[in-house]
C-alpha cells in the first residue's frame, strides 16, 4: 500500500478490521475503499494488501460505485434546530440539544477564500472562558460529535466542531460511504489549515479568553489533532483519541501539552504508540499517553459497537483534567 498516504492506509485498515469483526458488510467495505482509492483496480489491490482473499475483492472491470447523496440525510450538520437526545447515544455524559444553560448554533467561518461550517456550543452565561476545537471522525460532522461539543460546553468551554467537508457541500450532503474518501482527497494539510481558521475565529470572539484554546479529536480526527499539534503553536493543549501518530520528526515543534488516549486491544494504533512516546520523551513537550485496559478502537463513541462506558468516562474525565491543568 505504498501508493497510499498515511490517512488512506489508516482508514482502509480500520475498515478491514470492522469488516473482519462483522460490524461492516463486504459491500460497504468495498464501496469505501473504492471511494478512497479512486478505482476498482486500486481498491482490489489495497484490499488484498490488508488481508482480503482473492475472492473477496472486486474485479478491476467492476463499475465504480455511484454515490447516493440522499442516503446520509439527517446525519450531518444538524445545527441548533435539532432537538432531543442524540440518536444512538448511550453515555451518561451525553448532553441533548436544548439543554439548559447552553447555547448552540451553526456558524460560518472564512478560510482560504471558502466558507467553513461549524457547530458551536458554549455556556449561555458568564464571561470569557476557555475554548476547544473538536475534530470529527471519518464519518464527518455527526450528531455524536455535536454531542461531544455540548459536553465540553457543559464543562465550561466554547466548543467549535468544524465540518471538514464544508467545501464539498457538508457531511449531510454526501453518501456516508463516500465521506472517508472525500476527507482523504481533501488532504490532511487542508484540514489543519481549516482548524487554524477555526482557532482564529475563536480568538476573535468575546466569549473566549484569548490564548486559552485546546483541540480534541477522535480516530481520523485524533490523527488530525496530532498533526495540528505540530503546526499550530497557539494551541495550549490537545487530546487525541486513538489517532495515527504525527511525523515523529515534527514532534519537537509541538508547543501544546499533548494527551494521547489509546485502547489496549487496538493493536494497530497502540502498537505504534511507544515510538511516539520515545520521541516525546526526547523533547521538552509536556505529554501523557494513557492506554485504557480491556477496550478497543473507538471505545469512546457511545453510538458505536465498541463503546465501553467505564473507560469512555475515564478517558473523558482525564481529558477534562488535562485541559483544566494546561488550558
BALOBA-1460 file (C-alpha; in Angstrom, 3 decimals):
// residues 327
<rec num="1" residu="x" x="0.000" y="0.000" z="0.000"/>
<rec num="2" residu="x" x="2.965" y="2.303" z="-0.541"/>
<rec num="3" residu="x" x="0.983" y="4.303" z="-3.083"/>
<rec num="4" residu="x" x="-1.412" y="5.373" z="-0.369"/>
<rec num="5" residu="x" x="-0.908" y="8.217" z="2.090"/>
<rec num="6" residu="x" x="-0.930" y="7.783" z="5.852"/>
<rec num="7" residu="x" x="-4.604" y="8.550" z="6.312"/>
<rec num="8" residu="x" x="-5.749" y="6.470" z="3.338"/>
<rec num="9" residu="x" x="-3.839" y="3.489" z="4.709"/>
<rec num="10" residu="x" x="-5.154" y="4.143" z="8.214"/>
<rec num="11" residu="x" x="-8.786" y="4.209" z="7.092"/>
<rec num="12" residu="x" x="-8.583" y="1.149" z="4.841"/>
<rec num="13" residu="x" x="-7.008" y="-0.850" z="7.659"/>
<rec num="14" residu="x" x="-9.689" y="0.393" z="10.063"/>
<rec num="15" residu="x" x="-12.490" y="-0.604" z="7.711"/>
<rec num="16" residu="x" x="-10.873" y="-4.015" z="7.160"/>
<rec num="17" residu="x" x="-10.877" y="-4.543" z="10.932"/>
<rec num="18" residu="x" x="-14.568" y="-3.607" z="11.042"/>
<rec num="19" residu="x" x="-15.320" y="-5.949" z="8.135"/>
<rec num="20" residu="x" x="-13.490" y="-8.858" z="9.756"/>
<rec num="21" residu="x" x="-15.269" y="-8.150" z="13.068"/>
<rec num="22" residu="x" x="-18.631" y="-8.346" z="11.325"/>
<rec num="23" residu="x" x="-19.610" y="-4.725" z="12.017"/>
<rec num="24" residu="x" x="-19.277" y="-3.708" z="8.341"/>
<rec num="25" residu="x" x="-20.627" y="-5.534" z="5.302"/>
<rec num="26" residu="x" x="-18.407" y="-6.551" z="2.397"/>
<rec num="27" residu="x" x="-20.374" y="-4.193" z="0.124"/>
<rec num="28" residu="x" x="-19.802" y="-1.209" z="2.417"/>
<rec num="29" residu="x" x="-16.126" y="-2.071" z="2.855"/>
<rec num="30" residu="x" x="-15.646" y="-2.320" z="-0.910"/>
<rec num="31" residu="x" x="-17.510" y="0.927" z="-1.570"/>
<rec num="32" residu="x" x="-15.469" y="2.863" z="0.991"/>
<rec num="33" residu="x" x="-12.144" y="1.549" z="-0.296"/>
<rec num="34" residu="x" x="-13.168" y="2.342" z="-3.876"/>
<rec num="35" residu="x" x="-14.042" y="5.925" z="-2.949"/>
<rec num="36" residu="x" x="-10.711" y="6.292" z="-1.131"/>
<rec num="37" residu="x" x="-8.546" y="4.801" z="-3.877"/>
<rec num="38" residu="x" x="-10.456" y="6.152" z="-6.884"/>
<rec num="39" residu="x" x="-10.767" y="2.949" z="-8.930"/>
<rec num="40" residu="x" x="-11.866" y="-0.660" z="-8.547"/>
<rec num="41" residu="x" x="-8.431" y="-1.915" z="-9.585"/>
<rec num="42" residu="x" x="-6.758" y="0.163" z="-6.880"/>
<rec num="43" residu="x" x="-9.434" y="-0.903" z="-4.389"/>
<rec num="44" residu="x" x="-8.784" y="-4.567" z="-5.150"/>
<rec num="45" residu="x" x="-5.034" y="-4.114" z="-4.694"/>
<rec num="46" residu="x" x="-5.481" y="-2.297" z="-1.398"/>
<rec num="47" residu="x" x="-7.931" y="-4.903" z="-0.089"/>
<rec num="48" residu="x" x="-5.529" y="-7.725" z="-0.921"/>
<rec num="49" residu="x" x="-2.716" y="-5.942" z="0.890"/>
<rec num="50" residu="x" x="-4.688" y="-5.555" z="4.123"/>
<rec num="51" residu="x" x="-5.607" y="-9.254" z="4.186"/>
<rec num="52" residu="x" x="-8.611" y="-9.935" z="1.967"/>
<rec num="53" residu="x" x="-8.659" y="-13.145" z="-0.036"/>
<rec num="54" residu="x" x="-8.823" y="-13.000" z="-3.848"/>
<rec num="55" residu="x" x="-12.492" y="-13.988" z="-3.859"/>
<rec num="56" residu="x" x="-13.340" y="-11.075" z="-1.520"/>
<rec num="57" residu="x" x="-12.016" y="-8.293" z="-3.749"/>
<rec num="58" residu="x" x="-13.803" y="-6.653" z="-6.686"/>
<rec num="59" residu="x" x="-12.763" y="-7.222" z="-10.284"/>
<rec num="60" residu="x" x="-10.918" y="-4.370" z="-11.938"/>
<rec num="61" residu="x" x="-13.680" y="-4.314" z="-14.567"/>
<rec num="62" residu="x" x="-16.416" y="-3.775" z="-11.982"/>
<rec num="63" residu="x" x="-18.018" y="-0.313" z="-12.207"/>
<rec num="64" residu="x" x="-17.167" y="2.296" z="-9.607"/>
<rec num="65" residu="x" x="-19.917" y="2.724" z="-7.003"/>
<rec num="66" residu="x" x="-22.268" y="5.639" z="-7.507"/>
<rec num="67" residu="x" x="-22.598" y="7.998" z="-4.527"/>
<rec num="68" residu="x" x="-26.086" y="8.244" z="-3.106"/>
<rec num="69" residu="x" x="-26.497" y="11.772" z="-1.666"/>
<rec num="70" residu="x" x="-29.850" y="11.026" z="-0.095"/>
<rec num="71" residu="x" x="-28.616" y="8.086" z="1.986"/>
<rec num="72" residu="x" x="-26.983" y="10.327" z="4.608"/>
<rec num="73" residu="x" x="-29.966" y="12.543" z="5.292"/>
<rec num="74" residu="x" x="-30.080" y="13.580" z="8.908"/>
<rec num="75" residu="x" x="-26.526" y="12.529" z="9.778"/>
<rec num="76" residu="x" x="-24.655" y="15.733" z="9.096"/>
<rec num="77" residu="x" x="-24.692" y="19.230" z="10.494"/>
<rec num="78" residu="x" x="-27.914" y="19.298" z="12.444"/>
<rec num="79" residu="x" x="-27.337" y="22.775" z="13.804"/>
<rec num="80" residu="x" x="-29.150" y="24.376" z="16.673"/>
<rec num="81" residu="x" x="-32.533" y="23.382" z="15.274"/>
<rec num="82" residu="x" x="-32.114" y="19.710" z="16.280"/>
<rec num="83" residu="x" x="-33.957" y="18.745" z="19.415"/>
<rec num="84" residu="x" x="-33.916" y="15.943" z="21.942"/>
<rec num="85" residu="x" x="-31.441" y="13.184" z="22.635"/>
<rec num="86" residu="x" x="-28.611" y="12.177" z="20.351"/>
<rec num="87" residu="x" x="-29.609" y="9.221" z="18.114"/>
<rec num="88" residu="x" x="-27.991" y="6.074" z="19.461"/>
<rec num="89" residu="x" x="-26.334" y="7.792" z="22.426"/>
<rec num="90" residu="x" x="-25.759" y="5.589" z="25.475"/>
<rec num="91" residu="x" x="-23.319" y="7.652" z="27.518"/>
<rec num="92" residu="x" x="-24.438" y="9.205" z="30.809"/>
<rec num="93" residu="x" x="-22.273" y="12.140" z="29.712"/>
<rec num="94" residu="x" x="-24.484" y="12.846" z="26.694"/>
<rec num="95" residu="x" x="-25.931" y="16.374" z="26.586"/>
<rec num="96" residu="x" x="-29.074" y="16.791" z="24.465"/>
<rec num="97" residu="x" x="-29.679" y="19.715" z="22.166"/>
<rec num="98" residu="x" x="-31.597" y="22.394" z="24.067"/>
<rec num="99" residu="x" x="-30.025" y="21.558" z="27.432"/>
<rec num="100" residu="x" x="-30.462" y="24.434" z="29.884"/>
<rec num="101" residu="x" x="-27.503" y="26.744" z="30.375"/>
<rec num="102" residu="x" x="-26.044" y="26.171" z="26.905"/>
<rec num="103" residu="x" x="-26.366" y="27.944" z="23.595"/>
<rec num="104" residu="x" x="-25.658" y="26.273" z="20.237"/>
<rec num="105" residu="x" x="-25.505" y="27.485" z="16.664"/>
<rec num="106" residu="x" x="-24.160" y="26.640" z="13.235"/>
<rec num="107" residu="x" x="-21.552" y="29.271" z="12.376"/>
<rec num="108" residu="x" x="-19.757" y="30.221" z="9.167"/>
<rec num="109" residu="x" x="-16.021" y="30.817" z="9.199"/>
<rec num="110" residu="x" x="-13.914" y="32.243" z="6.348"/>
<rec num="111" residu="x" x="-10.990" y="30.031" z="5.368"/>
<rec num="112" residu="x" x="-8.816" y="30.331" z="2.293"/>
<rec num="113" residu="x" x="-11.465" y="32.099" z="0.270"/>
<rec num="114" residu="x" x="-14.083" y="29.494" z="1.183"/>
<rec num="115" residu="x" x="-16.651" y="29.385" z="3.923"/>
<rec num="116" residu="x" x="-16.455" y="26.681" z="6.588"/>
<rec num="117" residu="x" x="-19.413" y="25.473" z="8.571"/>
<rec num="118" residu="x" x="-19.011" y="24.678" z="12.233"/>
<rec num="119" residu="x" x="-21.170" y="23.664" z="15.161"/>
<rec num="120" residu="x" x="-20.588" y="25.928" z="18.152"/>
<rec num="121" residu="x" x="-21.705" y="25.066" z="21.677"/>
<rec num="122" residu="x" x="-20.916" y="27.242" z="24.682"/>
<rec num="123" residu="x" x="-22.148" y="28.245" z="28.121"/>
<rec num="124" residu="x" x="-25.072" y="30.634" z="27.890"/>
<rec num="125" residu="x" x="-23.895" y="32.926" z="30.652"/>
<rec num="126" residu="x" x="-20.649" y="34.114" z="32.161"/>
<rec num="127" residu="x" x="-17.617" y="35.989" z="30.937"/>
<rec num="128" residu="x" x="-14.852" y="34.939" z="28.599"/>
<rec num="129" residu="x" x="-13.629" y="31.407" z="29.142"/>
<rec num="130" residu="x" x="-11.533" y="28.661" z="27.554"/>
<rec num="131" residu="x" x="-12.340" y="27.116" z="24.187"/>
<rec num="132" residu="x" x="-11.741" y="23.842" z="22.371"/>
<rec num="133" residu="x" x="-11.649" y="22.853" z="18.709"/>
<rec num="134" residu="x" x="-13.225" y="19.440" z="18.073"/>
<rec num="135" residu="x" x="-12.206" y="17.250" z="15.114"/>
<rec num="136" residu="x" x="-14.704" y="14.649" z="13.970"/>
<rec num="137" residu="x" x="-14.113" y="11.028" z="12.978"/>
<rec num="138" residu="x" x="-14.019" y="9.674" z="9.424"/>
<rec num="139" residu="x" x="-17.824" y="9.872" z="9.361"/>
<rec num="140" residu="x" x="-17.755" y="13.663" z="9.218"/>
<rec num="141" residu="x" x="-19.663" y="16.019" z="11.476"/>
<rec num="142" residu="x" x="-22.305" y="13.806" z="13.063"/>
<rec num="143" residu="x" x="-24.808" y="14.266" z="15.894"/>
<rec num="144" residu="x" x="-22.391" y="12.365" z="18.157"/>
<rec num="145" residu="x" x="-19.624" y="14.930" z="17.591"/>
<rec num="146" residu="x" x="-22.107" y="17.740" z="18.188"/>
<rec num="147" residu="x" x="-22.938" y="15.985" z="21.458"/>
<rec num="148" residu="x" x="-19.216" y="15.973" z="22.339"/>
<rec num="149" residu="x" x="-19.152" y="19.730" z="21.709"/>
<rec num="150" residu="x" x="-22.088" y="20.177" z="24.084"/>
<rec num="151" residu="x" x="-20.309" y="18.056" z="26.698"/>
<rec num="152" residu="x" x="-17.405" y="20.489" z="26.549"/>
<rec num="153" residu="x" x="-19.837" y="23.418" z="26.775"/>
<rec num="154" residu="x" x="-21.367" y="21.892" z="29.886"/>
<rec num="155" residu="x" x="-17.828" y="21.741" z="31.315"/>
<rec num="156" residu="x" x="-17.374" y="25.479" z="30.676"/>
<rec num="157" residu="x" x="-15.743" y="25.557" z="27.233"/>
<rec num="158" residu="x" x="-16.765" y="27.220" z="23.995"/>
<rec num="159" residu="x" x="-16.523" y="24.192" z="21.693"/>
<rec num="160" residu="x" x="-16.269" y="24.511" z="17.917"/>
<rec num="161" residu="x" x="-16.676" y="21.344" z="15.827"/>
<rec num="162" residu="x" x="-15.835" y="22.066" z="12.192"/>
<rec num="163" residu="x" x="-17.380" y="20.231" z="9.268"/>
<rec num="164" residu="x" x="-14.228" y="19.435" z="7.283"/>
<rec num="165" residu="x" x="-16.391" y="18.683" z="4.236"/>
<rec num="166" residu="x" x="-17.960" y="22.138" z="4.117"/>
<rec num="167" residu="x" x="-16.478" y="22.791" z="0.658"/>
<rec num="168" residu="x" x="-17.988" y="19.536" z="-0.604"/>
<rec num="169" residu="x" x="-21.451" y="20.654" z="0.492"/>
<rec num="170" residu="x" x="-21.249" y="19.412" z="4.074"/>
<rec num="171" residu="x" x="-21.331" y="15.961" z="5.640"/>
<rec num="172" residu="x" x="-25.113" y="15.676" z="5.362"/>
<rec num="173" residu="x" x="-24.978" y="16.156" z="1.567"/>
<rec num="174" residu="x" x="-22.707" y="13.150" z="0.985"/>
<rec num="175" residu="x" x="-23.148" y="9.406" z="0.793"/>
<rec num="176" residu="x" x="-21.735" y="8.120" z="4.124"/>
<rec num="177" residu="x" x="-19.550" y="5.631" z="2.253"/>
<rec num="178" residu="x" x="-18.035" y="8.492" z="0.239"/>
<rec num="179" residu="x" x="-17.239" y="10.642" z="3.291"/>
<rec num="180" residu="x" x="-13.906" y="8.967" z="4.215"/>
<rec num="181" residu="x" x="-12.680" y="9.239" z="0.622"/>
<rec num="182" residu="x" x="-13.701" y="12.894" z="0.441"/>
<rec num="183" residu="x" x="-11.775" y="13.577" z="3.637"/>
<rec num="184" residu="x" x="-8.607" y="11.891" z="2.406"/>
<rec num="185" residu="x" x="-8.849" y="13.506" z="-1.036"/>
<rec num="186" residu="x" x="-9.065" y="16.929" z="0.618"/>
<rec num="187" residu="x" x="-5.808" y="16.157" z="2.403"/>
<rec num="188" residu="x" x="-4.660" y="16.487" z="5.992"/>
<rec num="189" residu="x" x="-2.971" y="19.810" z="5.284"/>
<rec num="190" residu="x" x="-6.278" y="21.395" z="4.281"/>
<rec num="191" residu="x" x="-7.858" y="20.106" z="7.467"/>
<rec num="192" residu="x" x="-5.094" y="21.548" z="9.641"/>
<rec num="193" residu="x" x="-5.441" y="24.863" z="7.803"/>
<rec num="194" residu="x" x="-9.167" y="24.806" z="8.475"/>
<rec num="195" residu="x" x="-8.518" y="24.344" z="12.176"/>
<rec num="196" residu="x" x="-6.096" y="27.237" z="12.026"/>
<rec num="197" residu="x" x="-9.007" y="29.309" z="10.694"/>
<rec num="198" residu="x" x="-11.211" y="27.921" z="13.470"/>
<rec num="199" residu="x" x="-8.565" y="28.916" z="16.001"/>
<rec num="200" residu="x" x="-8.548" y="32.478" z="14.629"/>
<rec num="201" residu="x" x="-12.344" y="32.572" z="14.762"/>
<rec num="202" residu="x" x="-12.390" y="31.574" z="18.423"/>
<rec num="203" residu="x" x="-9.654" y="34.066" z="19.232"/>
<rec num="204" residu="x" x="-11.855" y="36.844" z="17.823"/>
<rec num="205" residu="x" x="-14.898" y="36.026" z="19.953"/>
<rec num="206" residu="x" x="-15.692" y="37.984" z="23.101"/>
<rec num="207" residu="x" x="-16.754" y="34.808" z="24.905"/>
<rec num="208" residu="x" x="-13.253" y="33.273" z="24.507"/>
<rec num="209" residu="x" x="-10.390" y="34.122" z="26.831"/>
<rec num="210" residu="x" x="-7.697" y="34.757" z="24.241"/>
<rec num="211" residu="x" x="-4.876" y="32.256" z="24.207"/>
<rec num="212" residu="x" x="-6.826" y="29.592" z="26.098"/>
<rec num="213" residu="x" x="-7.689" y="27.249" z="23.229"/>
<rec num="214" residu="x" x="-7.303" y="23.463" z="23.098"/>
<rec num="215" residu="x" x="-8.044" y="20.794" z="20.485"/>
<rec num="216" residu="x" x="-9.626" y="17.356" z="20.714"/>
<rec num="217" residu="x" x="-10.188" y="14.707" z="18.036"/>
<rec num="218" residu="x" x="-11.272" y="11.103" z="17.555"/>
<rec num="219" residu="x" x="-9.911" y="8.319" z="15.299"/>
<rec num="220" residu="x" x="-9.209" y="10.100" z="11.984"/>
<rec num="221" residu="x" x="-9.747" y="13.314" z="13.958"/>
<rec num="222" residu="x" x="-7.205" y="12.155" z="16.513"/>
<rec num="223" residu="x" x="-4.644" y="11.965" z="13.724"/>
<rec num="224" residu="x" x="-5.546" y="15.454" z="12.533"/>
<rec num="225" residu="x" x="-5.240" y="16.647" z="16.135"/>
<rec num="226" residu="x" x="-1.728" y="15.205" z="16.403"/>
<rec num="227" residu="x" x="-0.744" y="16.869" z="13.142"/>
<rec num="228" residu="x" x="-2.275" y="20.182" z="14.234"/>
<rec num="229" residu="x" x="-0.252" y="19.983" z="17.447"/>
<rec num="230" residu="x" x="2.926" y="20.057" z="15.338"/>
<rec num="231" residu="x" x="1.751" y="23.003" z="13.221"/>
<rec num="232" residu="x" x="-0.450" y="25.293" z="15.347"/>
<rec num="233" residu="x" x="1.770" y="26.792" z="18.050"/>
<rec num="234" residu="x" x="-1.085" y="28.722" z="19.645"/>
<rec num="235" residu="x" x="-2.796" y="25.614" z="20.994"/>
<rec num="236" residu="x" x="-2.438" y="25.304" z="24.762"/>
<rec num="237" residu="x" x="-3.305" y="21.602" z="24.939"/>
<rec num="238" residu="x" x="-4.547" y="18.732" z="22.781"/>
<rec num="239" residu="x" x="-6.271" y="15.419" z="23.436"/>
<rec num="240" residu="x" x="-6.076" y="12.888" z="20.599"/>
<rec num="241" residu="x" x="-8.187" y="9.755" z="20.955"/>
<rec num="242" residu="x" x="-6.603" y="6.700" z="19.229"/>
<rec num="243" residu="x" x="-5.379" y="8.617" z="16.200"/>
<rec num="244" residu="x" x="-2.385" y="7.857" z="13.979"/>
<rec num="245" residu="x" x="0.832" y="9.447" z="15.202"/>
<rec num="246" residu="x" x="2.282" y="12.603" z="13.657"/>
<rec num="247" residu="x" x="5.521" y="12.628" z="11.689"/>
<rec num="248" residu="x" x="7.967" y="11.885" z="14.502"/>
<rec num="249" residu="x" x="10.485" y="14.316" z="13.037"/>
<rec num="250" residu="x" x="7.982" y="17.097" z="13.712"/>
<rec num="251" residu="x" x="7.399" y="16.219" z="17.377"/>
<rec num="252" residu="x" x="9.966" y="18.771" z="18.645"/>
<rec num="253" residu="x" x="7.823" y="21.514" z="17.059"/>
<rec num="254" residu="x" x="4.916" y="20.787" z="19.416"/>
<rec num="255" residu="x" x="4.154" y="23.653" z="21.801"/>
<rec num="256" residu="x" x="0.902" y="22.339" z="23.304"/>
<rec num="257" residu="x" x="0.639" y="19.980" z="26.259"/>
<rec num="258" residu="x" x="-0.409" y="16.773" z="24.481"/>
<rec num="259" residu="x" x="-2.580" y="13.977" z="25.850"/>
<rec num="260" residu="x" x="-2.973" y="10.707" z="23.954"/>
<rec num="261" residu="x" x="-5.810" y="8.241" z="24.550"/>
<rec num="262" residu="x" x="-5.143" y="4.636" z="23.494"/>
<rec num="263" residu="x" x="-7.051" y="1.364" z="23.712"/>
<rec num="264" residu="x" x="-5.319" y="-1.784" z="24.952"/>
<rec num="265" residu="x" x="-6.883" y="-4.022" z="22.277"/>
<rec num="266" residu="x" x="-6.293" y="-1.567" z="19.422"/>
<rec num="267" residu="x" x="-3.030" y="-3.167" z="18.279"/>
<rec num="268" residu="x" x="-2.922" y="-1.213" z="15.026"/>
<rec num="269" residu="x" x="-2.739" y="2.204" z="16.739"/>
<rec num="270" residu="x" x="-1.499" y="1.376" z="20.212"/>
<rec num="271" residu="x" x="1.321" y="-0.717" z="18.735"/>
<rec num="272" residu="x" x="2.812" y="2.428" z="17.215"/>
<rec num="273" residu="x" x="2.482" y="4.427" z="20.427"/>
<rec num="274" residu="x" x="5.866" y="3.518" z="22.005"/>
<rec num="275" residu="x" x="7.755" y="5.209" z="19.164"/>
<rec num="276" residu="x" x="5.737" y="8.381" z="19.706"/>
<rec num="277" residu="x" x="6.277" y="8.148" z="23.457"/>
<rec num="278" residu="x" x="10.022" y="7.894" z="22.927"/>
<rec num="279" residu="x" x="10.009" y="10.839" z="20.520"/>
<rec num="280" residu="x" x="8.096" y="12.953" z="23.037"/>
<rec num="281" residu="x" x="10.375" y="11.899" z="25.874"/>
<rec num="282" residu="x" x="13.371" y="13.231" z="23.922"/>
<rec num="283" residu="x" x="11.836" y="16.733" z="23.940"/>
<rec num="284" residu="x" x="10.574" y="19.258" z="26.458"/>
<rec num="285" residu="x" x="6.962" y="18.690" z="25.338"/>
<rec num="286" residu="x" x="4.556" y="18.155" z="28.213"/>
<rec num="287" residu="x" x="2.829" y="14.888" z="27.444"/>
<rec num="288" residu="x" x="0.849" y="11.965" z="28.779"/>
<rec num="289" residu="x" x="-0.062" y="8.844" z="26.788"/>
<rec num="290" residu="x" x="-2.589" y="6.609" z="28.527"/>
<rec num="291" residu="x" x="-3.617" y="3.093" z="27.476"/>
<rec num="292" residu="x" x="-7.096" y="2.194" z="28.730"/>
<rec num="293" residu="x" x="-7.421" y="-1.511" z="29.597"/>
<rec num="294" residu="x" x="-9.782" y="-4.012" z="28.035"/>
<rec num="295" residu="x" x="-11.105" y="-1.755" z="25.271"/>
<rec num="296" residu="x" x="-10.693" y="-1.458" z="21.519"/>
<rec num="297" residu="x" x="-10.536" y="1.328" z="18.950"/>
<rec num="298" residu="x" x="-13.366" y="3.910" z="19.155"/>
<rec num="299" residu="x" x="-14.374" y="2.877" z="22.675"/>
<rec num="300" residu="x" x="-15.392" y="6.462" z="23.477"/>
<rec num="301" residu="x" x="-18.106" y="6.689" z="20.800"/>
<rec num="302" residu="x" x="-21.314" y="5.736" z="22.582"/>
<rec num="303" residu="x" x="-23.198" y="5.424" z="19.283"/>
<rec num="304" residu="x" x="-20.812" y="2.705" z="18.041"/>
<rec num="305" residu="x" x="-20.396" y="-1.027" z="18.738"/>
<rec num="306" residu="x" x="-17.134" y="-0.771" z="20.722"/>
<rec num="307" residu="x" x="-18.334" y="1.721" z="23.335"/>
<rec num="308" residu="x" x="-17.399" y="0.876" z="26.932"/>
<rec num="309" residu="x" x="-18.944" y="3.236" z="29.453"/>
<rec num="310" residu="x" x="-16.411" y="2.924" z="32.273"/>
<rec num="311" residu="x" x="-13.316" y="3.539" z="30.162"/>
<rec num="312" residu="x" x="-15.002" y="6.141" z="27.946"/>
<rec num="313" residu="x" x="-15.992" y="8.089" z="31.050"/>
<rec num="314" residu="x" x="-12.469" y="7.727" z="32.479"/>
<rec num="315" residu="x" x="-10.883" y="8.990" z="29.245"/>
<rec num="316" residu="x" x="-13.289" y="11.932" z="29.134"/>
<rec num="317" residu="x" x="-12.589" y="12.896" z="32.744"/>
<rec num="318" residu="x" x="-8.852" y="12.561" z="32.148"/>
<rec num="319" residu="x" x="-9.186" y="14.877" z="29.138"/>
<rec num="320" residu="x" x="-11.021" y="17.490" z="31.184"/>
<rec num="321" residu="x" x="-8.391" y="17.218" z="33.915"/>
<rec num="322" residu="x" x="-5.599" y="17.684" z="31.353"/>
<rec num="323" residu="x" x="-7.306" y="20.728" z="29.854"/>
<rec num="324" residu="x" x="-8.027" y="22.157" z="33.303"/>
<rec num="325" residu="x" x="-4.313" y="21.932" z="34.071"/>
<rec num="326" residu="x" x="-2.927" y="23.366" z="30.853"/>
<rec num="327" residu="x" x="-5.579" y="25.479" z="29.067"/>
